[in-house]
Structures are given as structure tokens and as C-alpha cells.
Amino acid sequence: MIAFFDIALSLLLVIGAIFGVIGRFGLIKLTDTMQRLHAPTKATTIGVGAALITSMAYFAVAAGKPSWHELLITLFLLLTAPITGNMLAKAHMHRRMRKEDLPKTGVQDDWATFDLDGPSHLLPDIAEAERKDS
């Protein structure tokens, strides 16, 4: 049973390393900022998460007690990487793109990044709230 566990952990480490290399390769080779954004937020997150989960599983079996630090780091990484990627994409859009150059959204509302008035379905409520306040 221990040999199977060691093989499974080794396989998980190799998979994590492969995702990490793919993320680094994508960060170096992709040409545009918006393309480069996907490499670290997706592939590298999975790679680091696999290494942390491997560490957690190893110490749970070898030391006899689980280490929750790795789980907390993995959860923090999985929660913050998409948010960071979203913020970087919005910053890039504001610096490099004009509202007119973006594709149409297909709905009445515009891109949220460039929609200063907010969603159109909220506009009557906002106007009515402002009238009540004054």
C-alpha cells in the first residue's frame, strides 16, 4: 500500500511540475499581455496547487497528522489568482483599448469596465433613489 501511495504522490508532483513548466513557457512565449495573463493564472496555479496537495498528503501519512497550512495556501491561491487576473485584464483594457474598439456585447449594457453609469436595468432605481435623497 505504501508503494502505491508513493507512486501516486510522485505522479501528482510530476503533473504539478508539468503544469508549472507550461505556465512559465506560456508567460515567456506568448506575445500579448492578455495572452500572457492566462499562463500564470491557470497553469501555474494548478502546478503549485498540485505540489501543495502532495505535501499535505505526504505529511498526513508520514507524520501521522495532517498539515492544514498547505490546504489553506492552496485555497488562497485558487481564490486570488482569478481575481488578480481579472484586475490585470481590466487595467490593461483601460490603458491600451478604447471603448469603440471592443466587440459588441450583444446586450443593452456595455462592457462593465467602460460602463460608467452602471448596468442599464439599475439606472431608473438609481435616479429614483437620488430624487428621494434630495
N, C-alpha and C positions, 0 to 999 in steps of 0.2 A: 504493500500500500504506500509506503514511503517513497519508493522509486517512482510510482505513478504521480505522486504529489510533486516530486522534484522535476519530473518531465513537464508537468502542467505549468509549474511556475517558470521553468526555463522557456517554455513556449510563449507564455504571456510576456516575459521580458523581451524575447526576440520580436514579437509582434509590436510591442511598445517602441522598441528601437527602430523598427522599420517605419512606423508612423512618424517618429521623430526625424529620421533622415528625410523622409518625403516632405515634411513640413519645412525643414531647413533648405532643401533643394528648391522647393517652390518659392520660398522667400528670396532666394538668390536669383533664380532663373526667370521668374515672371516679370513682365515688363512694366505693367501699370500698377499704380498704388492700389486701386480697387481689386486687382487680381492678387496682388501680394497679401492683401488683407486676409484672404481665405486660408493661406498656408499655415500661419501660426495659430489662428483661432480654431481651426478644425483638426488638422493632422497632428500638430504638436500637442494639443490638448489631450487627444486620445493617447498619444505616446507617453506623456508624463502621467496621465491617469492610470495607464496600464502598469507602469513602474511602481506607482504608489500603492496600487491594489495588490501587486505582487509582494511588496514589502509588508503590507498589512497581513496578508495571508501567511507569509513565511513566519513572522514573529508570533502569530496566533498559534501556529503549530509547534514551532521550535521552542519558544519561550513558555508556552502554555497559557499565555494571557494575551488577549488582543490589544493592539495598539490603535487607538482611535484617532491619533494625530493624522495619520495618512488618509483616513476616510474624510476627516474634516478638510484637509488640504485639497483632496480630490473634489469634494463638493463645492468648495470655494472656487476652485479653478473652473469647474463646469458651469457655475453660475456667473462668474465675472467675465470669462472670455467672450461670450456673445455680446454682452453689454459693451465691453471695451471695443469690440469690432464694430458695433453699431455706431458708437460715438466717433470713432476714427473715420468711418464712412461718411457720416454727416459733416464732419469737419472738412473732409476732402471735397465733398459736394459744394459746400459754401465757398471754399477757396478757389475751386477750379471750374465750376459749372455755373451756367446761367439757367434761370428758370425756363427760359424759352427753348433751351437745348435738350431738356429732359423729355422722354417719351410721355405721351398722354396716359393718364391713369385709368381711363375707361369709366370713371365715375365722376360725379359732380365736383367732388373735392380734389384739391391739388395735392402735390407731394407735401407731406407733413413738414418737411424741413423748410420748405419755402412758403407754406401757408400761414401767413402772419395773423390772419383773422380767426384761425381755428376751423374746425370742421363746420360745414355749412348747416348741418342739422342742429347745431348748437347756437347759431347766430341769433335766432329770434329769442331764445331763452336768455342769452347774454344781454341783448338790447333791453329786454323787459326787466331784467334784474337791475340794470343801470338806471332805468327810469324810476324804479321803486326806491333806489338809494338816494336819488336827487330830490 
